[in-house]
Amino acid sequence: MDLYSVIPVSDRAQALEWFEAFFGRPADEVIGEEYLWQVGENAWVVVDDRDVLAEQVGKAMITLGVTDLDDILGRLAAHGISHEPVETYGNGVRHVVVLDPDGNSLSLAGMPTS
């Protein structure tokens, strides 16, 4: 099974700059007007600014499990991207919410080290 998580955005140029900083690279694929970042073997985050999605802009919520949370937060800070406070759950997972320019929520969940 493949997963495509679509994030509707209002301004393609602004979104591409932001998502390139968020992921640390340009989109892995461009299909028509959709820009895709591969985030797992069969999982993709898709940025789309088509008018048909305009009512959904700012409503996306995804969580990405990561192993290098501090490195990612450092990269985001270097690009002027802020985030909400980092929370640590009882099981050791560190969780933080990052909002894109449209208010879409991209959470990062840093898995605990052994």
trRosetta pair geometry for C-beta under 8 A, 3 or more apart (Angstrom, degrees):
i j d omega theta_ij theta_ji phi_ij phi_ji
1 42 6.6 124 94 128 46 145
2 42 4.4 -117 -109 177 65 100
2 43 7.3 -179 -165 -77 60 39
2 44 7.4 12 176 4 102 103
3 40 7.6 23 50 58 114 124
3 42 6.5 93 14 120 75 81
3 43 4.4 -1 62 -117 108 79
3 44 6.9 177 95 29 61 63
4 36 7.6 -51 -135 -123 100 116
4 44 4.9 -8 -113 67 69 107
4 46 5.4 25 -177 -19 95 130
5 43 7.5 18 -5 -173 104 89
5 44 7.1 -176 26 92 69 54
5 45 5.3 -28 70 -111 100 62
5 46 6.6 169 80 20 43 82
5 60 7.4 113 163 -164 96 120
5 62 5.0 80 164 -95 154 140
6 34 7.8 -64 -122 -133 99 120
6 46 4.6 -33 -104 75 64 111
6 48 5.5 -16 -162 14 105 127
6 53 7.4 -120 147 -122 126 148
6 60 7.2 -133 102 -104 53 132
7 15 8.0 173 111 -161 112 130
7 45 6.4 14 -9 -178 118 94
7 46 6.7 167 19 81 71 52
7 47 5.4 -27 70 -103 101 61
7 48 7.2 145 71 23 48 74
7 60 4.4 -127 -121 50 72 173
7 62 7.4 -81 -73 -3 108 126
7 100 7.1 85 170 9 137 157
7 104 5.1 80 -157 -173 108 164
7 106 7.8 -11 -101 -69 147 106
8 48 5.9 -42 -104 77 57 87
8 49 7.3 116 -165 -103 61 38
8 53 3.8 -155 -116 149 125 122
8 54 7.3 -161 175 -83 132 16
8 56 4.2 104 17 93 154 99
8 57 4.7 -107 119 -82 106 56
8 58 7.8 -58 85 3 96 44
8 59 7.3 15 47 41 115 87
8 60 6.5 160 25 -37 72 115
8 102 7.7 -117 104 125 68 162
8 104 7.6 163 59 -78 59 130
9 12 6.7 123 95 -87 120 44
9 14 7.7 -162 170 79 126 90
9 15 3.8 40 173 -82 165 151
9 47 5.7 4 -3 -167 130 94
9 48 7.0 145 22 70 82 35
9 49 5.0 -50 77 -85 83 88
9 57 6.3 90 -134 -130 15 99
9 100 7.1 -73 -105 128 109 142
9 101 7.7 59 -148 65 107 97
9 102 5.3 -163 -132 -18 66 146
9 104 7.3 -69 -84 -14 78 137
10 15 7.8 146 47 -46 48 118
10 49 6.6 88 -162 -138 7 100
10 54 7.4 70 -107 -133 80 75
10 57 4.9 63 -55 -151 90 154
10 58 8.0 8 -28 -36 111 94
10 102 5.4 145 3 -101 99 120
11 14 4.0 35 104 26 120 116
11 15 6.0 156 84 -19 62 89
11 49 6.9 -156 23 -125 2 141
11 101 7.2 -48 48 98 114 139
11 102 7.9 175 21 -64 82 105
12 15 5.7 -63 -143 40 26 110
12 16 6.1 25 162 -21 67 107
12 33 7.8 -87 -104 -171 140 93
12 35 8.0 127 -156 -11 95 128
12 47 7.7 125 -134 136 69 112
12 49 4.3 -109 -66 6 88 153
13 16 6.0 -53 -145 33 26 108
13 17 6.7 25 156 -16 60 106
14 17 6.0 -59 -154 36 30 110
14 18 6.3 26 153 -16 66 111
14 101 5.5 -59 145 48 122 164
15 18 5.6 -60 -147 40 32 110
15 19 5.9 22 161 -12 70 111
15 47 5.3 167 144 -172 127 135
15 49 6.7 180 21 -63 147 116
15 100 6.8 36 -128 174 81 133
15 101 6.8 -125 -85 40 63 115
15 102 7.4 -2 -90 -15 107 116
16 19 6.0 -56 -136 43 28 103
16 20 6.0 33 160 -23 63 108
16 26 7.9 15 -177 -140 100 78
16 27 7.2 -62 -137 -29 96 110
16 35 6.2 118 -104 -22 97 177
16 47 6.9 167 -81 100 63 155
17 20 6.0 -56 -148 34 25 112
17 21 6.7 22 154 -14 60 106
18 21 5.9 -62 -157 38 30 108
18 22 6.2 31 148 -22 67 108
18 81 7.1 119 -151 -96 85 124
18 100 5.5 110 133 -149 146 91
18 101 5.7 -144 -59 -15 159 105
19 22 5.1 -47 -139 36 39 117
19 23 6.0 16 166 0 71 107
19 27 7.5 35 111 -70 125 85
19 35 7.3 134 82 108 150 130
19 37 6.8 -149 165 -31 116 138
19 45 7.7 -163 -152 115 126 124
19 47 5.6 -114 -32 -54 165 147
19 100 7.3 2 -67 -120 81 128
20 23 6.6 -63 -137 51 24 92
20 24 7.8 -134 168 43 52 2
20 25 6.6 -106 -152 102 72 19
20 26 5.4 -4 -117 -93 112 48
20 27 7.6 -71 -83 -32 85 63
21 24 7.4 26 -171 -75 27 41
21 75 7.2 175 178 147 72 95
21 76 6.9 102 143 -117 101 56
21 79 3.9 134 -160 -161 137 171
21 81 6.1 157 120 -28 129 135
22 76 6.8 32 -112 -99 57 100
22 81 6.8 175 -81 -151 76 174
22 98 7.1 152 -127 123 113 147
22 100 7.5 -44 -54 -95 148 95
22 106 6.8 41 -164 87 144 161
23 37 5.0 -123 -97 -146 165 151
23 39 7.9 -106 -120 -87 117 93
23 45 7.8 -168 -73 56 131 134
24 72 7.8 -104 -37 -120 121 74
24 75 5.8 -29 -86 -180 106 160
25 28 7.6 47 113 -65 122 75
25 37 7.7 133 77 -129 95 107
27 30 5.8 91 99 -65 138 80
27 35 3.9 -111 -88 -175 156 94
27 36 5.8 91 -171 53 107 39
27 37 5.7 -102 -129 -65 61 72
27 47 7.4 -114 -91 31 124 113
28 36 5.9 -65 61 103 88 80
28 37 5.6 111 0 -129 99 40
28 38 4.7 -29 35 0 166 95
28 44 7.9 -120 54 -127 124 101
29 35 7.8 163 88 -158 51 43
29 36 4.4 -10 63 59 94 114
29 38 7.6 69 -1 -39 103 97
29 44 8.0 -38 41 -136 117 136
30 34 7.1 162 -157 85 52 51
30 35 5.5 -16 -106 -106 80 66
30 36 7.2 -173 -81 18 30 81
31 34 5.0 -14 67 64 84 103
31 36 6.5 27 6 -13 103 123
33 48 6.6 82 114 -141 92 77
33 49 6.9 -107 162 51 114 76
33 50 5.7 109 98 -63 144 97
34 46 5.1 -13 -171 -167 114 109
34 47 7.1 149 -160 70 60 47
34 48 5.0 -19 -107 -88 83 97
35 46 7.0 143 73 -157 45 55
35 47 4.5 -17 62 56 102 101
35 48 7.7 -174 25 -67 69 51
36 44 4.8 -13 -165 -172 107 127
36 45 7.2 150 -153 76 55 44
36 46 5.2 -17 -99 -100 78 76
36 47 7.9 -160 -72 19 33 70
37 44 6.6 147 73 -158 43 69
37 45 4.8 -11 58 57 99 96
37 47 7.9 48 -7 -13 99 100
38 43 7.2 109 -163 80 61 54
38 44 5.5 -39 -101 -99 53 79
39 43 5.1 -63 72 107 86 102
39 44 6.6 145 15 -113 85 23
39 45 5.5 58 -23 -15 129 99
39 64 6.0 -90 -175 -128 140 121
40 43 3.4 34 46 34 110 115
45 62 6.8 -173 -110 75 109 169
45 64 8.0 -41 -55 -75 132 125
48 53 5.7 83 109 14 110 160
49 53 7.5 -135 -153 63 16 118
50 53 5.4 83 71 10 80 101
51 54 5.3 -10 -161 -34 51 116
53 56 4.9 -61 -174 44 78 114
53 57 6.9 105 129 -53 86 75
54 57 6.0 -25 -161 -15 40 114
56 59 5.1 -99 -168 44 61 121
56 60 7.2 63 156 -50 100 82
57 102 5.1 -97 175 -172 93 138
57 104 7.8 -85 -172 -54 51 101
58 102 4.5 -127 -73 150 77 89
58 103 3.8 29 -145 66 99 109
58 104 5.9 -125 -126 -55 30 64
59 104 7.2 -17 47 -104 25 75
60 104 4.1 10 56 -144 100 110
60 105 6.9 -161 100 39 61 63
61 104 7.4 -154 -68 -169 42 68
61 105 4.5 7 -115 65 75 113
61 107 7.4 24 -172 -9 80 106
62 105 7.3 167 28 97 50 71
62 106 5.8 -3 64 -120 91 65
62 107 7.0 -157 100 30 44 77
63 95 7.9 -25 -141 -140 120 105
63 106 8.0 148 -96 -170 32 45
63 107 4.1 -23 -108 73 80 110
63 108 7.5 176 -157 -79 67 13
63 109 5.6 39 176 -18 110 115
64 106 6.8 5 -1 -178 111 90
64 107 7.1 170 21 87 64 56
64 108 5.7 -24 67 -110 91 62
64 109 7.0 -178 86 23 39 79
65 109 5.0 -37 -104 74 61 104
65 111 6.1 45 -173 -47 101 104
66 69 5.4 128 91 -71 117 69
66 72 6.1 -16 167 -16 163 149
66 108 5.3 -18 11 -164 129 100
66 109 6.8 143 20 68 74 48
66 110 5.6 -38 77 -96 88 63
66 111 7.4 -164 80 -1 37 83
67 110 7.3 101 -131 -148 16 71
67 111 5.9 -26 -100 41 65 109
68 71 4.1 -24 162 36 108 122
68 72 5.9 118 105 -25 84 91
68 110 7.8 -121 65 -124 12 103
69 72 5.8 -60 -149 37 31 110
69 73 6.2 27 157 -17 68 107
69 86 7.7 107 157 -130 133 132
69 94 5.6 -180 87 86 174 122
69 96 7.2 126 -164 14 117 120
69 108 5.8 142 -123 139 93 124
69 110 3.1 -51 -33 -80 139 131
70 73 5.8 -54 -144 38 31 110
70 74 6.3 36 154 -21 64 106
70 110 7.6 61 -24 -115 66 155
71 74 5.7 -55 -151 35 30 114
71 75 6.5 31 152 -19 64 104
72 75 5.7 -53 -151 35 33 111
72 76 6.4 32 152 -18 66 105
72 108 6.2 -173 98 -136 149 160
73 76 5.6 -51 -145 37 34 113
73 77 6.3 37 154 -21 65 104
73 83 6.7 -84 -127 20 96 146
73 86 7.6 -34 -89 -67 155 127
73 96 7.0 40 -88 64 119 167
73 108 7.8 -156 -60 68 88 156
74 77 5.7 -53 -147 35 30 112
74 78 6.5 34 152 -22 63 104
75 78 5.6 -53 -152 32 32 114
75 79 6.8 16 153 -6 64 108
76 79 5.9 -69 -155 45 33 102
76 81 4.0 -84 -172 75 89 112
76 82 7.7 170 143 -61 112 10
76 83 6.6 52 117 -33 152 114
76 98 6.7 -100 -138 -124 158 141
77 80 7.6 48 -172 -72 33 19
77 81 7.1 -94 -67 58 26 66
77 82 7.9 60 -103 -95 66 48
81 98 6.7 33 155 -159 113 119
82 98 7.9 170 102 -134 41 78
83 86 7.6 45 113 -60 124 75
83 96 5.0 38 157 163 135 118
83 97 6.5 160 -167 84 86 45
83 98 4.5 -46 -107 -91 100 78
83 99 7.9 153 -119 9 54 67
84 96 6.2 176 68 -164 77 72
84 97 4.4 20 24 57 126 94
84 98 7.6 -138 11 -70 77 38
84 99 7.9 75 -30 -18 96 97
85 96 7.4 -128 116 -121 26 90
86 94 5.5 5 179 -178 112 104
86 95 7.1 148 -160 73 62 36
86 96 4.5 -39 -101 -75 71 111
87 94 7.1 162 82 -156 44 53
87 95 4.9 -22 63 63 96 92
87 96 7.1 164 16 -76 70 55
88 92 7.0 -23 -172 -146 97 30
88 93 7.4 162 -153 84 54 40
88 94 5.2 -25 -98 -99 75 73
88 95 7.7 163 -90 17 26 74
89 92 7.0 -33 75 36 76 20
89 93 4.6 3 39 58 118 90
89 94 7.7 -153 11 -77 77 26
89 95 6.4 50 -28 -6 106 117
91 112 7.0 -141 134 -10 68 135
92 112 3.0 21 129 -77 125 147
93 109 5.4 -9 -177 -172 117 97
93 110 6.7 152 -165 73 60 54
93 111 6.4 -28 -113 -114 82 39
93 112 6.1 -88 -68 -32 44 89
94 109 7.3 150 78 -160 47 46
94 110 4.0 -10 61 55 101 112
94 112 7.6 120 -13 -78 82 68
95 107 6.2 0 -169 -179 92 114
95 108 7.2 167 -148 86 46 52
95 109 5.1 -7 -102 -107 82 74
95 110 7.5 -149 -66 21 37 73
96 107 6.8 164 85 -154 39 68
96 108 5.2 -7 58 55 89 95
96 110 7.9 30 5 -10 99 103
97 105 5.6 -33 -158 -155 107 102
97 106 7.7 131 -160 71 56 40
97 107 5.0 -34 -100 -97 64 83
98 105 7.6 129 69 -158 44 52
98 106 5.0 -34 71 72 95 90
98 107 7.2 160 20 -96 71 29
98 108 6.6 38 -5 -11 113 104
99 103 5.5 -17 -169 -135 118 39
99 104 6.8 143 -155 67 64 40
99 105 6.0 -31 -98 -96 73 58
99 106 7.6 159 -96 22 22 75
100 103 7.1 -52 66 23 68 15
100 104 4.6 2 33 52 114 96
100 106 6.5 68 -38 -7 95 114
